[in-house]
Amino acid sequence: MQHPQQAAISIVAVSSLGHIAMYSSEDLTLRLYTVNGRHLVSSHSPERIGCIHISKSASIIVCGNEDGTIVFRRLHDLRVVQRVQLRQRIRCMTPSADEKLLLVAVEDNSVVIIAPDV
């Protein structure tokens, strides 16, 4: 599996059902593929994505953007369902075990805990 225009892949994440999400910071596009490599959907991201998490249920993909925005998208069509603005660059993020909270490490070396509404 390769980027359609041979651009570098910046981030890869795999869902529990085998969906493969790939993001390239060269064209700012998030792409979703099946485990067999068939392209499902693409979505341009106006913000540069720094980290990605896919929910255990494989229904939501969470993107932490370098501009401090966390974007929640439906996995099957990559449509945005919620945005949370933190106003600091997001370094990394991880969900709690039950996925009710999202722990987000930001640029000032603190951890912000959010309860998404998705």
C-alpha positions as CSV (number, residue, x, y, z in Angstrom):
1,M,0.0,0.0,0.0
2,Q,1.4,3.4,-1.0
3,H,0.3,7.0,-1.1
4,P,-1.4,7.7,-4.5
5,Q,1.1,10.4,-5.4
6,Q,4.0,8.7,-3.7
7,A,4.1,11.3,-0.9
8,A,5.6,10.4,2.4
9,I,3.2,8.9,5.0
10,S,3.4,10.8,8.3
11,I,1.0,8.8,10.5
12,V,-0.6,5.3,10.2
13,A,-3.3,3.9,12.6
14,V,-5.2,0.6,12.4
15,S,-8.7,0.0,13.8
16,S,-9.8,-3.1,15.6
17,L,-11.6,-4.1,12.5
18,G,-8.6,-3.7,10.2
19,H,-9.3,-0.3,8.7
20,I,-6.0,1.5,7.9
21,A,-5.9,5.3,8.3
22,M,-3.0,7.0,6.7
23,Y,-2.1,10.7,6.8
24,S,0.5,12.6,4.8
25,S,1.6,16.0,5.9
26,E,2.8,16.7,2.4
27,D,-0.8,16.9,1.0
28,L,-2.7,17.3,4.3
29,T,-5.0,14.4,3.4
30,L,-6.3,11.6,5.7
31,R,-7.1,8.4,3.8
32,L,-8.9,5.3,4.9
33,Y,-8.3,1.8,3.4
34,T,-9.5,-1.7,4.1
35,V,-7.1,-4.3,5.5
36,N,-6.7,-5.5,1.9
37,G,-5.6,-2.1,0.7
38,R,-8.8,-0.9,-1.0
39,H,-9.3,2.8,-0.8
40,L,-12.6,3.7,1.1
41,V,-12.5,7.5,1.6
42,S,-10.2,10.5,1.7
43,S,-10.6,13.8,3.5
44,H,-8.4,16.9,3.2
45,S,-7.5,18.4,6.6
46,P,-6.9,22.2,6.6
47,E,-4.9,21.7,9.8
48,R,-1.7,19.7,10.1
49,I,-2.4,16.4,12.0
50,G,0.2,15.4,14.6
51,C,-1.4,12.3,16.1
52,I,-4.3,9.9,15.5
53,H,-6.3,7.5,17.6
54,I,-9.1,5.1,16.4
55,S,-11.7,4.1,18.9
56,K,-12.0,0.5,20.0
57,S,-15.4,0.2,18.3
58,A,-13.8,1.5,15.1
59,S,-16.5,4.1,14.8
60,I,-14.5,7.3,15.6
61,I,-11.1,8.5,14.5
62,V,-9.6,11.3,16.7
63,C,-7.0,13.6,15.2
64,G,-4.8,15.9,17.3
65,N,-3.7,18.8,15.2
66,E,-0.6,21.0,15.5
67,D,-2.8,24.1,15.8
68,G,-4.3,22.8,19.1
69,T,-7.5,21.4,17.7
70,I,-8.8,17.9,18.4
71,V,-11.1,16.7,15.6
72,F,-13.4,13.8,16.0
73,R,-14.5,12.2,12.8
74,R,-16.8,9.2,11.9
75,L,-14.5,6.5,10.7
76,H,-16.6,5.2,7.8
77,D,-16.8,8.6,6.0
78,L,-14.3,10.8,7.8
79,R,-17.0,13.4,8.4
80,V,-16.2,15.8,11.3
81,V,-18.6,15.3,14.3
82,Q,-16.9,17.4,16.9
83,R,-14.0,19.9,17.4
84,V,-12.3,20.8,20.6
85,Q,-10.0,23.8,20.6
86,L,-7.1,23.7,23.1
87,R,-5.1,26.6,21.7
88,Q,-1.8,24.8,22.3
89,R,0.1,22.4,20.1
90,I,-0.9,18.8,20.8
91,R,2.0,16.5,21.3
92,C,0.2,13.2,21.8
93,M,-3.1,11.8,23.2
94,T,-4.5,8.6,24.6
95,P,-7.9,7.5,25.7
96,S,-8.8,6.2,29.1
97,A,-9.5,2.4,29.3
98,D,-13.2,2.9,28.9
99,E,-12.7,5.6,26.2
100,K,-14.9,8.1,28.1
101,L,-12.0,10.5,28.6
102,L,-9.1,11.6,26.3
103,L,-5.8,12.6,27.9
104,V,-4.0,15.1,25.7
105,A,-0.3,16.2,26.2
106,V,0.1,19.8,25.0
107,E,3.0,22.1,24.3
108,D,3.3,23.6,27.8
109,N,4.1,20.2,29.2
110,S,0.7,19.7,30.8
111,V,-1.9,17.1,30.3
112,V,-5.5,18.2,29.5
113,I,-8.3,15.8,30.2
114,I,-11.4,16.1,28.0
115,A,-14.7,14.2,27.9
116,P,-15.7,14.1,24.3
117,D,-19.4,14.4,23.3
118,V,-19.4,11.7,20.6
